[in-house]
Structure formats: structure tokens, C-alpha cells
Amino acid sequence: MDVFDEDAVEPFNLKDDVDDSDDDEEEEFDDFDDDDLEDASEDDVDLVIALYREDGKATAVPLDFDLANDLDELIRQLSRLPGDSGADGWVSVAGEFFVLCRVRGRTVEVLLSDATAANDWPLARDVVDYLGEEVPDEDDDSFPIGDLELYAASGLRGFELEAIATDYDEDSDVLLGTIAKKLKVGPEFDRAAESFDD
């Protein structure tokens, strides 16, 4: 399992103004812009953590909260970490969804726990776009999207990861803690999560 770098990142503002005028004389209306989502604030972000192994030892470190708004920058930061076999980024936003991102050289694997979050949050939208999928309708039932076999080689099989990801009654940061325990990196995860809150 792998983790990332703590370099601060300038926020990337994805919010544009939308004309919501009710002028009845115009039959014109503004389509929803895919990039017209407000960034998650520091208060919205539950955690951003990098996990990796260095000299065989599991390591977890908190990353800057702004990485919860930009998948490309998260990937860049993870690629800079010294993991033996790459690094993983774990992000939880507003208790609503989590993103797992594994970077090994030029290979990137991602999992979004709830694809419908792409209607509200930039990072979720980035993941859906990265995977080349359509943004689901806001009224669709929640469902995960991406690589459910991400940790199969580490003993967490796809159906188990799917069961965790689809527990939508539980906060997404708690679900990440469950994944960490399954992968036997619970103490490292807990320390990094506590440090993120400081």
C-alpha cells in the first residue's frame, strides 16, 4: 500500500457565474456547466491522506485539503511520494463520499464511492470525467464507479470493497477507516486522520 506528499496546493476555482434570470421574454436558459461546481471548503473536507510503503513499512501522512478539489493535482502529489510501489490517496468529503486513488508510475487507478456526488463536488466530477463516464442524474440511486479490485492483491476483494463503499448510511471517513483496518494499516490511518484535523 502506498502514500503521498504534503506540499501545499493552490486551490483551483471551478466555479463560474451562472445566469439564473427568470426573464419570460427570453426563451433562453443556461445549461448547467460541468465545471460550475463550488470547491469543497476546508470545513467540508473530512480528510486527505496519502498511504505508501517505504522500505516495506506502511506510512500514512495527511495532505493539503485543497487536493480534495482537484484529481489531477492529487495524482501529481502522489507521484512525488517515495513509495516502494507507488502511493495511494484517500479523500473523504462532507461524510458523503470517498475517493481512492492509486498512482504507480504512469498507472493510475481510481474509485469513487458514490458517482452521484459528481453533481455536487469537483473531485467526484473529476473522477467521473477521468473514467470517461457520464455524470449520473441527481435523482439516480447512489453507486460506486471505478476499480473495485484496487486492493484485491492485498486481500480486500472487489465484492468486499463494494460492500463498504455502498454503505451509504455511514460517514465516508468512517468507511475509509474500515478499509484501513481490512488492509492492516488502521493505526497508521488513524494517526494521519488525527493529524489532518489538527
N, C-alpha and C positions, 0 to 999 in steps of 0.2 A: 504494500500500500504506500502511496506517495503524497507529499505536501508542498506548500508554496512560500513565496517571498512577501515581506511586509512593506514593500515600497508604497508610499502614498501615491494615490492616483487622482488626477484632476477629474471632477465629475463631468460626465458627458451629458449635456442637457438635450433630452429627446423631445422636449415639449415645445410645440408650436401653437400659435393662436389659431382658434377655430371660430369662424363667423357663425354665430348661432342666432342670427337675426330672424325675426318672425314676420318679415315683410311679406304680406299676402300678395302684393302686386308682382312679386318675382317668383317664378316657378323654379327658382334655382335653390339648391341646398348643397351644403358641403358634405362630401363623403368623408367618412372617418379616415384620417391619415394613420397609416400603420405606425408611424413614428410619433404620433401625438399622444404619448403617454407620459405622465409625470414621474420623475425619478423617485425611487424609494428614498425616504429621508433616513437619517441616522436612527431615529426612533422606530422606523418601520423594519429595519434590518435586525433580525434576531442574532445572526452570526455569519461570518465569512471566515472559513478555516481552511488551511492547507494541510494535507497529510502526505507523508512520504517516508521512505526508509533510507537512512544514511548509515552505511556500514552495517546493514542488517537490522538496525534499531529503528523502531517506529517513532516518528516525530510528528507533532501537530503544533501549528502556530496560527495565531489569529492574523487575518489580513485586513486591509483597509475596507471600511464599509462601502465605499464607492464602487468597489468591484461587484457589488450586488446589483449594479445597474448596467453592466457592460460585459457581455460574454467575451468579446474579442480581447479586452484588456485583462480579464481574468485568465484567459488562455495564455496571454503573453507573460503575465506574472508567474504562472505555474511553470512555464517552460524555463524560467530562470532559476528554479529551485534545484538543489543538488541531489535529488533523489537517485537512488541506485537504479531504479527503473521508472523514472518519471515522477509525477506528483498529481495528487487529486485535490480538487477544490470542492468544498461543501458549503452551500449557501442556503440559508432559510430566511424567508421574508414574511413578516407580519403573521407568523404562525400558520400561513395559508398554503405555502408550497415550498418545496426544496429543489435544488439543482445539484446534481453530482457531475463533476467534470474531471475527466482523467486525461492528462497530457503526457504522452510518451514520444519524444522526438516530434515528428510531424503527424503522429497519430493522435487524434482527439476523439474521445467518446463522451457522450453526454446523456443525462437522464433528467427529465423534468417530471416531478411527481403529479402535477395537475396541468394538463395542456390548456384548460380554460383560463388559467391565470394569465395567459398571453393577451387577454383582453384588457388587463389592468396594469400589468407590471412589465417594465422594459426588459428585464433579464429573461423572463419567461417568453416574451415575444422573440428575443434574440435566439433562444434555443429552438423554438418552432421554426424560425427562419433558417437557422443553421442546418436543421434536419430536412429542410426543403418541404415542410408540411404546410397545410393550410391552417390558419387560425380558426379554431372551432367557434361556433356560435356561443354567445354568452349564456344561452339557455340550455346548452348541451350538458349532459352529465359529465362530471369530472372523470378524467382518465389520464394515466401516465403516458409519456411519449419518450422514446429514446431507447438506450441499450439496457434492458433489464438483466442481461447476462454480464454486466460490468464487473461483478465480483464473484462470478461463478468459480473461477480458478482459486479463489480464496475461501471457498466453502459456502458462500451465500448464493444459492441458486436463484435463477430468474423468478420462479414462482414465489419464493420467499421474499425476495426484494419487492415484487409486485404487491404482495400482501401487506407489506409495511407501507409502501408508497400510497396505497389506496385506502389506508385507514384515515379517512378524512374527518373523523371525529376527534382525532388527536392533533395537537400542535405540531407543525412540521419540524421545529427544532428538537422536540422530544423524539420524533421518528428518526432523526439523524443520530440521536444518542442510542437508539435501539440498534441501528445499523452498526454503529461503532462497537457496541458490545458483541454483536454477532461476528464482527471481524477481529475481535480480541484487541481493540485499540480504545476501549472505553475510558481508561484512566487518562490517556493522552488527549482524547477528545474533550473530556470534562475539564481538564486544566486549560486547554486552549479556549473553550467556550467561556470559562470564568474570566480569563484574561481579556477576551473580546468585550465583555461587559464592563471592564474597568475603565 
